[in-house]
Amino acid sequence: MSEIAPALLVGFAAVLGLLVGSFLNVVVHRVPRGESVVSPPSACPGCGVPIRARHNVPVLGWLVLRGRCYDCASPISVRYPLVEAGTGALFALAAERFADHPVTLAAYLVFAAAAVALALIDLDVHRLPNVIVGPSYGVLAVLLAFGADGSGLERAAWGTAALFAFFLLVALVAPGAMGFGDVKLAGVVGGMTAYLSWGAFLTSAFGAFLLGAVVGLVLIVGGRAGRRTAVPFGPFMLIAAWGSILGASGLGDLYLARLGI
């Protein structure tokens, strides 16, 4: 592939990510409430006036409006453009990572969109909705199956089963330490990381618990949480997974190499 083609792919993925990020803002707001993500059109929560198409352009719309509703001047959360920009950046990084494997790239773009939505919903309401996690299994499995990597697909199946089983064991042995939403998400994360390598799988799994421990300690020291405060674990799993996917998997590969595996 020429040098120009990957650059165009990354640029296209970034724009697609901005658009998808705009839709994910709707998903994050409505799915926990059991509302349709298709209708009615997005509207200002303050005055109820539907958002005009020219103001609905990802990131730019918020900047043009200076973070306020065009009709009632109510403030619009900065999280909206940040989600759009963040999704665009994640799509671009995924495109650069899988530029030579378009079908595999499609799978990881779907996983990226699901990861953004699930992480934010878990932070907001401490839930990982089945309506997002459940279909992810089937959609991602089909896309990876067309990725023409038999060994990767076999690892993905084992990784899905292994991480699901481990989280299920934790949830059963220590009730309250792990939610069943985390157990179901673990299967998706295990499959998407093991597809790349066992090092990626190991880095992701260990990284999630390390991130959770560090953030929990910081919150306790800062007086923002106590020992029994429930902290959503989904975002840690997803951040660690994407860190591993985008380059940190070498840590796990190095560890396995030292073990002679």
Backbone hydrogen bonds in HBPLUS format (Angstrom, degrees):
<---DONOR---> <-ACCEPTOR-->    atom                        ^
c    i                          cat <-CA-CA->   ^        H-A-AA   ^      H-
h    n   atom  resd res      DA  || num        DHA   H-A  angle D-A-AA Bond
n    s   type  num  typ     dist DA aas  dist angle  dist       angle   num
A0008-LEU N   A0004-ILE O   2.94 MM   4  6.26 155.4  2.00 157.4 164.9     1
A0009-LEU N   A0005-ALA O   2.92 MM   4  6.17 156.9  1.98 152.5 159.5     2
A0010-VAL N   A0006-PRO O   2.86 MM   4  6.07 160.3  1.90 151.8 156.4     3
A0011-GLY N   A0007-ALA O   2.97 MM   4  6.16 159.6  2.01 144.9 150.7     4
A0012-PHE N   A0008-LEU O   2.83 MM   4  6.02 160.6  1.86 149.7 155.3     5
A0013-ALA N   A0009-LEU O   2.85 MM   4  6.03 159.6  1.89 148.4 154.4     6
A0014-ALA N   A0010-VAL O   2.90 MM   4  6.12 149.9  1.99 145.2 153.4     7
A0015-VAL N   A0011-GLY O   3.10 MM   4  6.40 160.9  2.14 150.6 154.2     8
A0016-LEU N   A0012-PHE O   2.89 MM   4  6.13 162.9  1.92 151.6 157.1     9
A0017-GLY N   A0013-ALA O   2.77 MM   4  5.93 151.7  1.85 143.9 152.2    10
A0018-LEU N   A0014-ALA O   3.00 MM   4  6.33 147.2  2.11 144.1 152.3    11
A0019-LEU N   A0015-VAL O   3.14 MM   4  6.49 159.0  2.18 150.9 155.4    12
A0020-VAL N   A0016-LEU O   2.83 MM   4  6.08 164.0  1.86 155.2 160.4    13
A0021-GLY N   A0017-GLY O   2.72 MM   4  5.77 153.4  1.79 144.4 152.6    14
A0022-SER N   A0018-LEU O   3.08 MM   4  6.35 144.5  2.21 139.6 147.9    15
A0023-PHE N   A0019-LEU O   3.21 MM   4  6.61 152.3  2.29 144.0 150.8    16
A0023-PHE N   A0020-VAL O   3.04 MM   3  5.07 114.7  2.49  95.0 110.7    17
A0024-LEU N   A0020-VAL O   2.79 MM   4  6.11 149.0  1.89 149.4 159.7    18
A0025-ASN N   A0021-GLY O   3.10 MM   4  6.38 139.9  2.27 142.2 150.8    19
A0026-VAL N   A0023-PHE O   2.98 MM   3  5.27 125.4  2.29 102.4 115.9    20
A0027-VAL N   A0023-PHE O   3.02 MM   4  6.43 157.0  2.07 147.4 154.4    21
A0028-VAL N   A0024-LEU O   2.79 MM   4  5.94 170.0  1.80 157.1 158.2    22
A0029-HIS N   A0025-ASN O   3.25 MM   4  6.32 148.0  2.36 134.2 142.0    23
A0030-ARG N   A0026-VAL O   2.86 MM   4  5.99 163.1  1.89 157.9 162.6    24
A0031-VAL N   A0027-VAL O   2.93 MM   4  5.45 159.1  1.97 142.9 149.9    25
A0033-ARG N   A0030-ARG O   2.91 MM   3  5.22 135.1  2.12 108.6 122.1    26
A0035-GLU N   A0030-ARG O   3.12 MM   5  5.03 168.3  2.13 139.5 136.4    27
A0034-GLY N   A0031-VAL O   2.96 MM   3  5.06 162.7  1.99 110.8 116.4    28
A0051-ILE N   A0042-SER O   2.90 MM   9  5.94 168.0  1.92 142.1 143.8    29
A0044-CYS N   A0049-VAL O   3.07 MM   5  5.61 163.2  2.10 139.7 140.0    30
A0048-GLY N   A0044-CYS O   2.75 MM   4  4.88 139.5  1.92 136.5 147.5    31
A0055-HIS N   A0052-ARG O   2.95 MM   3  5.32 143.5  2.09 108.0 119.3    32
A0056-ASN N   A0053-ALA O   3.04 MM   3  5.06 158.9  2.09 104.4 110.9    33
A0061-GLY N   A0057-VAL O   2.84 MM   4  4.86 157.0  1.90 143.0 146.0    34
A0060-LEU N   A0058-PRO O   2.56 MM   2  5.57 143.4  1.69 112.2  98.8    35
A0063-LEU N   A0059-VAL O   3.06 MM   4  6.36 157.9  2.11 151.3 158.1    36
A0064-VAL N   A0060-LEU O   2.79 MM   4  6.00 163.4  1.82 160.1 163.9    37
A0065-LEU N   A0061-GLY O   3.05 MM   4  6.21 156.1  2.11 144.7 151.1    38
A0067-GLY N   A0062-TRP O   2.98 MM   5  5.23 158.5  2.03 154.1 155.7    39
A0066-ARG N   A0063-LEU O   3.03 MM   3  4.81 147.6  2.14  95.3 105.4    40
A0068-ARG N   A0065-LEU O   3.17 MM   3  5.53 145.5  2.29 106.5 115.4    41
A0076-ILE N   A0067-GLY O   2.70 MM   9  5.00 165.6  1.72 136.3 135.2    42
A0069-CYS N   A0074-SER O   2.78 MM   5  5.17 155.3  1.84 144.2 152.1    43
A0073-ALA N   A0069-CYS O   2.97 MM   4  4.42 136.9  2.16 118.1 125.8    44
A0080-TYR N   A0077-SER O   3.33 MM   3  6.12 156.1  2.39 116.2 119.4    45
A0082-LEU N   A0078-VAL O   3.23 MM   4  6.40 156.6  2.29 148.7 155.8    46
A0083-VAL N   A0079-ARG O   2.84 MM   4  5.95 154.7  1.90 153.1 157.8    47
A0084-GLU N   A0080-TYR O   3.16 MM   4  6.42 161.5  2.19 149.2 154.3    48
A0085-ALA N   A0081-PRO O   2.82 MM   4  5.97 167.9  1.83 150.8 154.3    49
A0086-GLY N   A0082-LEU O   2.78 MM   4  5.76 157.2  1.83 142.6 150.2    50
A0087-THR N   A0083-VAL O   2.91 MM   4  5.97 158.5  1.96 145.5 150.9    51
A0088-GLY N   A0084-GLU O   2.99 MM   4  6.18 156.4  2.05 144.6 151.6    52
A0089-ALA N   A0085-ALA O   2.92 MM   4  6.17 154.9  1.99 148.0 154.5    53
A0090-LEU N   A0086-GLY O   2.93 MM   4  6.15 158.4  1.98 147.1 153.1    54
A0091-PHE N   A0087-THR O   2.91 MM   4  6.08 159.7  1.95 150.5 155.7    55
A0092-ALA N   A0088-GLY O   3.01 MM   4  6.18 155.2  2.08 142.8 149.8    56
A0093-LEU N   A0089-ALA O   2.95 MM   4  6.21 159.7  2.00 150.8 155.8    57
A0094-ALA N   A0090-LEU O   2.96 MM   4  6.14 155.5  2.02 145.6 152.6    58
A0095-ALA N   A0091-PHE O   2.90 MM   4  6.11 153.1  1.97 146.9 154.3    59
A0096-GLU N   A0092-ALA O   3.00 MM   4  6.28 152.0  2.08 147.0 154.2    60
A0097-ARG N   A0093-LEU O   2.97 MM   4  6.17 150.8  2.06 142.5 150.8    61
A0098-PHE N   A0094-ALA O   2.92 MM   4  6.12 154.0  1.98 151.9 157.7    62
A0101-HIS N   A0098-PHE O   3.02 MM   3  5.29 163.8  2.05 114.4 119.2    63
A0105-LEU N   A0101-HIS O   2.81 MM   4  6.03 155.3  1.87 156.1 164.6    64
A0106-ALA N   A0102-PRO O   2.99 MM   4  6.23 150.0  2.08 140.4 147.3    65
A0107-ALA N   A0103-VAL O   3.21 MM   4  6.62 151.7  2.30 144.8 151.3    66
A0107-ALA N   A0104-THR O   3.08 MM   3  5.15 116.5  2.50  96.2 111.2    67
A0108-TYR N   A0104-THR O   3.07 MM   4  6.46 157.3  2.12 152.1 158.0    68
A0109-LEU N   A0105-LEU O   2.85 MM   4  6.08 141.2  2.00 152.3 163.7    69
A0110-VAL N   A0106-ALA O   3.09 MM   4  6.32 156.1  2.15 145.6 151.3    70
A0111-PHE N   A0107-ALA O   2.97 MM   4  6.27 155.7  2.03 143.5 150.9    71
A0112-ALA N   A0108-TYR O   2.85 MM   4  5.92 143.9  1.98 131.7 141.6    72
A0113-ALA N   A0109-LEU O   3.00 MM   4  6.27 161.4  2.04 149.3 152.6    73
A0114-ALA N   A0110-VAL O   2.99 MM   4  6.24 165.7  2.02 152.2 156.2    74
A0115-ALA N   A0111-PHE O   2.83 MM   4  5.92 151.0  1.91 143.4 152.0    75
A0116-VAL N   A0112-ALA O   3.03 MM   4  6.28 160.0  2.07 153.1 156.5    76
A0117-ALA N   A0113-ALA O   3.15 MM   4  6.38 172.4  2.16 152.5 154.5    77
A0118-LEU N   A0114-ALA O   2.87 MM   4  5.96 168.8  1.89 153.4 157.1    78
A0119-ALA N   A0115-ALA O   2.92 MM   4  5.89 162.3  1.96 147.1 152.4    79
A0120-LEU N   A0116-VAL O   3.19 MM   4  6.29 165.7  2.21 148.9 152.4    80
A0121-ILE N   A0117-ALA O   2.99 MM   4  6.14 162.7  2.02 151.8 157.2    81
A0122-ASP N   A0118-LEU O   2.90 MM   4  5.94 160.5  1.94 147.9 153.5    82
A0123-LEU N   A0119-ALA O   3.03 MM   4  6.23 151.4  2.11 141.0 148.8    83
A0124-ASP N   A0120-LEU O   2.92 MM   4  6.13 150.1  2.02 144.9 153.3    84
A0125-VAL N   A0121-ILE O   2.82 MM   4  5.93 179.4  1.82 162.1 162.0    85
A0126-HIS N   A0122-ASP O   2.83 MM   4  4.23 135.5  2.02 119.1 124.9    86
A0132-ILE N   A0129-PRO O   3.12 MM   3  5.71 159.6  2.16 113.3 119.3    87
A0133-VAL N   A0129-PRO O   3.08 MM   4  6.36 174.9  2.08 157.9 157.7    88
A0134-GLY N   A0130-ASN O   2.84 MM   4  5.17 149.6  1.93 130.0 140.2    89
A0136-SER N   A0133-VAL O   3.15 MM   3  5.24 126.0  2.46  98.7 113.3    90
A0137-TYR N   A0134-GLY O   3.20 MM   3  5.88 141.4  2.36 117.5 124.5    91
A0139-VAL N   A0135-PRO O   3.01 MM   4  6.18 177.3  2.01 168.7 167.9    92
A0140-LEU N   A0136-SER O   2.97 MM   4  5.73 162.6  2.00 143.7 149.5    93
A0141-ALA N   A0137-TYR O   3.03 MM   4  5.99 152.6  2.10 140.6 148.9    94
A0142-VAL N   A0138-GLY O   3.02 MM   4  6.20 161.4  2.06 151.4 155.6    95
A0143-LEU N   A0139-VAL O   3.09 MM   4  6.33 166.3  2.11 150.4 154.2    96
A0144-LEU N   A0140-LEU O   2.89 MM   4  6.00 165.2  1.91 151.6 156.0    97
A0145-ALA N   A0141-ALA O   2.92 MM   4  5.99 145.3  2.04 140.5 150.3    98
A0146-PHE N   A0143-LEU O   3.19 MM   3  5.37 138.0  2.38  99.5 110.4    99
A0147-GLY N   A0144-LEU O   2.92 MM   3  4.91 157.9  1.97 104.9 111.2   100
A0153-LEU N   A0149-ASP O   2.95 MM   4  6.21 150.7  2.03 151.6 160.2   101
A0154-GLU N   A0150-GLY O   3.03 MM   4  6.29 154.4  2.10 148.1 154.6   102
A0155-ARG N   A0151-SER O   2.97 MM   4  6.23 159.9  2.01 147.2 152.6   103
A0156-ALA N   A0152-GLY O   2.88 MM   4  6.07 151.8  1.96 142.2 150.6   104
A0157-ALA N   A0153-LEU O   3.05 MM   4  6.34 152.5  2.13 144.4 150.4   105
A0158-TRP N   A0154-GLU O   3.10 MM   4  6.42 164.2  2.12 151.7 155.3   106
A0159-GLY N   A0155-ARG O   2.67 MM   4  5.83 159.4  1.71 154.7 161.8   107
A0160-THR N   A0156-ALA O   2.85 MM   4  5.96 156.0  1.91 146.5 152.3   108
A0161-ALA N   A0157-ALA O   3.15 MM   4  6.37 167.9  2.16 147.7 150.4   109
A0162-ALA N   A0158-TRP O   2.82 MM   4  5.95 161.5  1.86 151.8 157.7   110
A0163-LEU N   A0159-GLY O   3.06 MM   4  6.06 175.3  2.07 149.6 151.2   111
A0164-PHE N   A0160-THR O   3.10 MM   4  6.03 156.7  2.16 143.6 150.9   112
A0165-ALA N   A0161-ALA O   2.93 MM   4  5.96 161.1  1.97 144.2 149.9   113
A0166-PHE N   A0162-ALA O   2.96 MM   4  6.15 156.4  2.01 146.5 153.2   114
A0167-PHE N   A0163-LEU O   3.01 MM   4  6.14 169.5  2.02 149.7 152.2   115
A0168-LEU N   A0164-PHE O   2.90 MM   4  6.03 151.9  1.98 146.5 155.4   116
A0169-LEU N   A0165-ALA O   2.93 MM   4  6.10 153.7  2.00 144.9 151.6   117
A0170-VAL N   A0166-PHE O   3.03 MM   4  6.35 157.3  2.08 147.8 153.7   118
A0171-ALA N   A0167-PHE O   2.91 MM   4  6.13 159.2  1.95 147.3 153.0   119
A0172-LEU N   A0168-LEU O   2.95 MM   4  6.18 146.6  2.07 146.3 155.0   120
A0173-VAL N   A0169-LEU O   2.85 MM   4  5.96 162.2  1.88 154.0 159.0   121
A0174-ALA N   A0170-VAL O   2.87 MM   4  5.72 159.7  1.92 147.0 153.0   122
A0177-ALA N   A0174-ALA O   2.94 MM   3  5.59 161.6  1.98 141.3 146.3   123
A0182-ASP N   A0179-GLY O   3.06 MM   3  5.29 124.3  2.39  99.6 112.5   124
A0183-VAL N   A0179-GLY O   3.21 MM   4  6.64 147.6  2.32 139.6 148.8   125
A0184-LYS N   A0180-PHE O   3.07 MM   4  6.28 160.6  2.11 143.1 146.4   126
A0185-LEU N   A0181-GLY O   2.98 MM   4  6.20 158.1  2.03 146.9 153.4   127
A0186-ALA N   A0182-ASP O   2.84 MM   4  5.94 146.3  1.95 144.6 153.9   128
A0188-VAL N   A0185-LEU O   3.02 MM   3  5.27 118.0  2.41 103.6 118.2   129
A0189-VAL N   A0185-LEU O   2.99 MM   4  6.31 168.0  2.01 161.7 164.6   130
A0190-GLY N   A0186-ALA O   2.77 MM   4  5.85 162.0  1.81 150.4 156.0   131
A0191-GLY N   A0187-GLY O   3.07 MM   4  6.19 157.9  2.12 143.0 148.2   132
A0192-MET N   A0188-VAL O   3.02 MM   4  6.23 165.4  2.04 155.6 159.3   133
A0193-THR N   A0189-VAL O   3.07 MM   4  6.15 146.7  2.19 148.7 156.1   134
A0194-ALA N   A0190-GLY O   2.98 MM   4  5.89 161.1  2.02 144.0 150.2   135
A0195-TYR N   A0191-GLY O   3.08 MM   4  5.98 144.0  2.21 138.9 147.1   136
A0196-LEU N   A0193-THR O   3.11 MM   3  5.63 142.4  2.26 110.2 118.9   137
A0197-SER N   A0193-THR O   3.41 MM   4  6.80 163.9  2.43 150.6 153.5   138
A0201-PHE N   A0197-SER O   3.15 MM   4  6.45 156.0  2.21 141.9 148.3   139
A0202-LEU N   A0198-TRP O   2.89 MM   4  6.08 162.6  1.92 147.6 151.7   140
A0203-THR N   A0199-GLY O   2.90 MM   4  6.02 165.2  1.92 149.6 154.1   141
A0204-SER N   A0200-ALA O   3.01 MM   4  6.07 160.1  2.05 145.5 150.9   142
A0205-ALA N   A0201-PHE O   2.99 MM   4  6.19 168.5  2.00 152.4 155.5   143
A0206-PHE N   A0202-LEU O   2.94 MM   4  6.00 173.6  1.95 156.2 158.4   144
A0207-GLY N   A0203-THR O   2.82 MM   4  5.64 151.1  1.90 137.6 147.4   145
A0208-ALA N   A0204-SER O   3.02 MM   4  6.13 147.5  2.13 145.9 152.2   146
A0210-LEU N   A0206-PHE O   2.99 MM   4  6.24 155.7  2.05 151.6 159.4   147
A0211-LEU N   A0207-GLY O   2.84 MM   4  5.95 165.3  1.86 150.3 153.9   148
A0212-GLY N   A0208-ALA O   2.95 MM   4  6.11 161.0  1.99 144.8 150.7   149
A0213-ALA N   A0209-PHE O   2.93 MM   4  6.05 155.3  1.99 143.2 149.4   150
A0214-VAL N   A0210-LEU O   2.97 MM   4  6.18 164.4  2.00 152.7 156.7   151
A0215-VAL N   A0211-LEU O   2.91 MM   4  6.03 175.0  1.92 158.4 160.0   152
A0216-GLY N   A0212-GLY O   2.94 MM   4  5.88 157.5  1.99 140.5 147.8   153
A0217-LEU N   A0213-ALA O   2.95 MM   4  6.06 155.7  2.01 144.0 150.4   154
A0218-VAL N   A0214-VAL O   2.96 MM   4  6.21 158.8  2.00 149.7 155.6   155
A0219-LEU N   A0215-VAL O   2.92 MM   4  6.15 158.9  1.96 152.8 158.2   156
A0220-ILE N   A0216-GLY O   2.98 MM   4  6.19 155.5  2.04 146.4 153.0   157
A0221-VAL N   A0217-LEU O   2.88 MM   4  6.06 170.7  1.89 155.2 157.9   158
A0222-GLY N   A0218-VAL O   2.88 MM   4  5.95 150.2  1.97 142.4 151.2   159
A0224-ARG N   A0219-LEU O   2.74 MM   5  4.88 141.0  1.89 158.5 158.3   160
A0225-ALA N   A0219-LEU O   3.22 MM   6  5.29 129.3  2.49 119.6 113.3   161
A0223-GLY N   A0220-ILE O   3.06 MM   3  5.10 158.9  2.10 104.0 110.1   162
A0229-THR N   A0226-GLY O   3.18 MM   3  5.13 163.4  2.20 104.3 109.2   163
A0236-PHE N   A0233-PHE O   3.08 MM   3  5.41 121.3  2.45 106.0 120.3   164
A0237-MET N   A0233-PHE O   3.15 MM   4  6.52 158.4  2.20 156.3 162.7   165
A0238-LEU N   A0234-GLY O   3.01 MM   4  6.27 161.5  2.05 158.5 163.6   166
A0239-ILE N   A0235-PRO O   2.87 MM   4  5.96 160.7  1.91 149.8 155.1   167
A0240-ALA N   A0236-PHE O   2.99 MM   4  6.00 165.8  2.01 146.3 150.8   168
A0241-ALA N   A0237-MET O   2.91 MM   4  6.01 150.4  2.00 139.3 148.4   169
A0242-TRP N   A0238-LEU O   3.01 MM   4  6.18 162.8  2.04 146.0 149.6   170
A0243-GLY N   A0239-ILE O   2.87 MM   4  6.05 149.1  1.97 146.2 155.7   171
A0244-SER N   A0240-ALA O   2.97 MM   4  6.12 154.9  2.03 145.2 151.3   172
A0245-ILE N   A0241-ALA O   2.87 MM   4  6.13 159.5  1.91 148.1 154.3   173
A0246-LEU N   A0242-TRP O   2.97 MM   4  5.94 156.2  2.02 142.1 147.5   174
A0248-ALA N   A0243-GLY O   2.91 MM   5  5.63 164.1  1.93 149.5 145.3   175
A0247-GLY N   A0244-SER O   3.30 MM   3  5.48 164.2  2.33 104.9 109.5   176
A0251-LEU N   A0248-ALA O   3.10 MM   3  6.00 162.0  2.14 125.8 128.8   177
A0252-GLY N   A0249-SER O   3.04 MM   3  5.40 119.1  2.43 106.8 120.2   178
A0253-ASP N   A0249-SER O   3.00 MM   4  6.33 160.3  2.04 153.9 160.3   179
A0254-LEU N   A0250-GLY O   2.89 MM   4  5.96 155.6  1.95 143.2 149.1   180
A0255-TYR N   A0251-LEU O   3.12 MM   4  6.34 156.5  2.18 142.4 148.5   181
A0256-LEU N   A0252-GLY O   2.97 MM   4  6.20 162.6  2.00 152.2 156.4   182
A0257-ALA N   A0253-ASP O   2.90 MM   4  6.06 149.7  1.99 144.4 153.3   183
A0258-ARG N   A0254-LEU O   3.04 MM   4  6.29 149.2  2.14 145.0 152.4   184
A0259-LEU N   A0255-TYR O   3.17 MM   4  6.48 135.5  2.37 137.5 149.4   185
A0259-LEU N   A0256-LEU O   3.13 MM   3  5.01 127.7  2.41  90.8 104.8   186
A0261-ILE N   A0256-LEU O   2.84 MM   5  5.20 164.9  1.87 157.5 152.5   187
A0260-GLY N   A0257-ALA O   2.97 MM   3  4.86 146.7  2.09  94.9 105.5   188
